[in-house]
Amino acid sequence: MSCFPIAPGHEISGFVRAVGENVTKFKVGDAVGVGCMVESCRTCDLCKSGLEQHCLAMVQTYGAIFPDGRGEHFKSAVGHHTNGGYSSDITVDQHFVFAIPEGMDMKYAGVLLCAGITTFSPLNRHILQKGGGQGKSVGIVGFGGLGQMAVKLAKAMNVDKVTILSRNDNKKADAERLGCELLVYTDDDALAKASRSFDVVLDTVSVPHDVGKLANSTLKVGGHWVLLGAVGKPFEVGAFPLIMNQHCIEGSLIGSVPETQEMLEFCAKHNVVPEYKVISAKDADAQFKALMNGTASADRKVIDISTLKDLFA
């Protein structure tokens, strides 16, 4: 569904300006964040087990129709689409608001609430919760906003070897600066040398590419290929290689409310922050065009929402 006019934005950090009478988790002035969702049914098994992001009634931070039955304070929102962090302010139920750890810079915190949790969640499942990264090898397809966060998180989890899989070597220096290798996966000889190299691969690319070939070529026996980039077209995966290598190809959607707070605390403890540049709202259009034509740099662009007024000056 297309909802216009709309204010997008789902990586939000700011300060509490007001609280409702039933709010117990936050007070005015607290540093907080909001991520990709602002509501769910709260009653299904998924919600009760901390998997709100998979609830069929999950409401996205922007572009989703707000449901009825969410309390008196949200009655006026029922039937209207949600608007996100490019707004001057936003009202969210406390369940979907996160406490920003003390000492974390707000310009980092917002980015973590999508790119951070999206890459943390699969690494948490396959690395951190399985004893940590010692003796493990992680591959990351794509080296943009998600890719650089995945590198930093994997390194913080003490993964022995982190490798970027990229179409070319244009970002080799950036990879080396972050302490990882870069493998050009379009080079068949280089790909052959990486046979059965990775325990886990996070695939952040959202345009068509040969997932089946790459997974079969690089995963260890029993390895996991985790899709984070939403490729719009179906792709072929052969059953025989999956069977012979016990490979698992899976998807991963952001993370739950508890896991997102855990991610923030982990990043604060290990000083994991995104590569970023703060830009004015008037420069946002140029950044979107750079993303579309493939010329955007690997660092994230953080919009200073206080500059919105400059668009209308």
N, C-alpha and C positions, 0 to 999 in steps of 0.2 A: 504494500500500500504506500502511495506517495502522499505525504502530508505537507502542504505548503500554505502559508509561509511557515518556516521552521527554523529553530535555533539548534544546530547539532552540538556535538561535543560530549564525549563520555570518559574523559580523563580529567577529572575536576578536583581541584584543591582550593580551599578557602577557609574562612573563619565563620563560626556560628554567629549570626546576627540576632536570632530570636529562637525560642524553643516553645513547643506546645506544653500544655499543662500536665500531660502524662509522660513527658520525656524525662528519663532517668539517667541516660548514658552520657549526655553532653550538657554543657552550659554555654552561655554567651561568651564568645571570645576564644573558644576551643579551636584548635587547628584540626580540620577534618577533610575527608575526601569522599567523593562519590564516583563509582565506576560505571560499568556497562548496564547495570540493572537497578531498578528502583522499587520493584514489587514482585511478589509471587503469591501463590495461593496460601502458603504457610501451613497447609493441612495435609498435603499428600506425603507419601513415603519419602519422596525425593527431598522435599523441603525439610522434613523432620530429621533426615539423615545428613543435612548440610550439603545438599546438591541443588540449591535453589536455581542455579543457572540452567538446569535441565527441566524444570517445572513447565508443564504445558501452558500455565497461566503466567509465566514470567513476563514482566513488563520491562522493555528496554528503556534506557535513559532518555532517548529521544526517538520520535517517529512511531511510537506504539500508542494504541488507544487505551486510556486509563479506565480500569474496570470499576464497577459499582461495589459497594460493600466493604470499602476500605476505611471507614470511619468518617465522622462528621467533618474533620479538618480537610478531607480530600473530596468532599461532596461536589464542590464546584468544578473539579477536574474530570468528573465522570463523563465519558464519551468524547473527550477532547484528546488530541495527541500530545504526548510528552515532548518537552523541550529541554535541551541539554545545557552543557557548560558554557556555551557562547552567550548565554543569557547573563544579565547583570546579577541575578540571584536565582536560587532554585530551592524548592521545598521538597524534602524527602523524608520518608519514615525513618526513624532512628535505626531500625534493623539493617538498613542498607547504607548507612553512613559509617565511615571508618575513622578511627582515631589516628592522626598522624603522629608517629613517634617523636618524642622530644629531641630537638636538635636536627631533625630532617628538614632540609630546605623545601619550601612549598613548591618551587618550580620543578623539583624532582618528583615530588609526591604524586602529582597529577598523572604524569606519564606512567608511573608504576601501576596505576589502577586499571590499565588495560594491557599495555605491552609487558609490564612486569608480571602480572598474574598469569597472563596467557603463556608465558614461557616458564614461569616458576612451577605451575601446576604439574605438567608432565615430568619435569625434572624432579619435583618433589616425590611423585609416585615411583619413578623408575630409578632414581639415584639416592635422594636423601632418605627416603623411608626404607631403603634396602641396604642400609649400612654406610652410605656416603660414597664419594667418588673415587676412592683409592682403588686402583686396578681397573678403572672404567675408562671407556673412550666414548666421547659424544661428538656427533656430527651435526652441523647446522646448515641447512640449505637456504641460501639467501643471507645477505649481510646488510639489511636495512635496519629499521627501528626495532623490529623483533629480534633480528639476528644478533645485534650488538648487546641487547639485554640478555639473550640466551648465553652468549659467551661469558659475560660477567657473572651470571648466576652459576653457571657450571664451574667456573674457576673458584667461586666462593664455596662451592660444595666439594672442593678438593678433587675434582675430576682430573685424572692423570693426563689425558690428552684431549684437547678440544680442536676441532678442525672445521673450517668454513668450506662448504661446497658451493662453488660459484661458477658462472658461465665463463668467466675470464679472470685474469689476474689483476684487474684494475684496482682492486681494494686490498692487494697483498700487503702493502705497507700498513694499512689500518689494522689488518688482522694481526700482523706481527707486533704492532704497538700494544695490542690487548693481550699478547702472550699466547696466540694460537696460530696454527698453520692454515694455509689456504690451498685447497685442492680444486683444480679446474676440471669440472666433471665432463666437459665437452672434449677433453683429451682422453681418448680411449686407453692409451698406455698408462696415464696417471691413474685412471679409474681401475685398471686391472691390478695395479700395485696396491690399491686400497681394499682388495677383496677380503671380506670378513673382518673388517676393521672396527666397526662401531657396535657398542651395546645399545645405544639409543641414537636416533636421528630426529631432530626437530625440523620439519619442512615448513618454512615460513613463506614460500613462494605462492602467489595467488594467480599466476598465469599458467597455461598448459605446459607441462614438462613430463618427461618419461619417468614417472614415479616407480613403475614396476622394474625397469632396468636399473635404476639407481639403488633401490632397496635390495634387489637380488645381488647387485655388484658389491655392496659395501657393508651390509649388516652381518654381524656375527650370527651363528646359529642361536636361535631363541631371541634375536634382537627385535626391537620395537621401532617402527617408523611412524612418527606422530605428525599428522597433518594439522597445521595451524593456519595455513593459507587456504582460503576458500576458492579453489579452482572451479570456474564456472562450468566446465565441460567434463563429462565422464572420461576416465582413463582406463587403459587395459592393465590388468595385473594377472599374471599366469598362476594357475593353481599349483602346478607342479613345483616351481621354485619355493612357494610358500610351504608346501608339504615337506619337501626335502630339507628345508632349512629351519623349519618351525618359526618362520617369521610372523610377526603381527603388524598389520597396518591398521592404525587407529586414528580417530579424531580426538580433539581436545578443545573444549569451549571454556574460555577464561578460567574461573575457579569459583568455589563457593564463598559465602560470606566469611565463615571462619578461616578458610585457607587464605583469603585475601588479606585479612588482618595478620595472619601468620607471615605472609610474604612481606608485608610492610616492616614487621619486627625483624625479620631475617635481613632485609636490605639495610635497615638502620644499623644492625649489629655488625654487618660485614662491609659497610660503606659501599653498597652496590647502588650506583646511581646511573641514569642514562646519560649518554652524550647528547647535549642539548644546545639549542640557541634560542634565546627569547626574542620573539619578533613582535612587531606591531600588527594590529588587526588589519591595517591597510595593506600589509604584505602577504596576507593569507592567500589571496587569489593566485599570486605568482607561485606560491609553494604548491598549491593544488595542481597547477599546470605542470610544474616540474615533476611531480609524482606521476602524472599521466604520461609524460613523454620520456620518462626514464632518466632524467638528469638530476634528480634529487640526491643530496648527499646522505651519508649513512646516519648522521646525527638527527635527533628529533627536533622539531620546531615547536616551541611552547608559546602560545599566544597570550600576551598580557591583556586580559579582558578590560582593564581600565582604559585601554587605547581605543575601545569601540567608539567612543565619542568623537575621535578624530575622523571617522568615516563620514560624519555628518557636519563637520566643521565648515 
